[in-house]
């Protein structure tokens, strides 16, 4: 019951914050798109941390068309990975959560990829809704910042989690054999 109330409270606070953002910033600019994404990231992070689900859905399993990540390589995931290194995200991420070389640490890393993917999927659809609304209300050109940031801050991170998870699972299997 307490967990449910916590999750409801997080959703209410996030919705209230987004309403305040809509009220105080013009929805057709870069500042709104940037603030919306990061506000939602904060809310979804709190939600997924409180959810504490095992995330065992078959959705997280590698699909046939994803084998070896070739589809993600074709859409530029390696460039996106280099971009994360270039802006310092990888260094910051490794510093705050270093990966140890044992099975439990790898299993935790796999779980973290699922949690990150869930968060980015939720944000992707919420921002997509705002994107469609802004496109109809203000025009397609005014909605481009929402679209561009949604792709960079949500779609590519989803691709990255789906690209990395099978590699982590192979490492887990190798670690278990030893």
Buried (B, 14 or more C-beta within 10 A) or exposed (E): EEEEEBBEEBBEEBEEBBEEBBEEBEBBBEEBBBBBBEBBBBBBBBBBEBBEEEBEEEEBEBEEEBEEBEBBEEEEBEEBBEBBEEEEEBEEEEEEEEBEEEBEBBBBBBBBBBBBBBBBBBBBEBBBEBBEBBBEEBEEEBBBBBBEBBEEBBBBBBBBBBBBBBBBBEBBEEBEEE
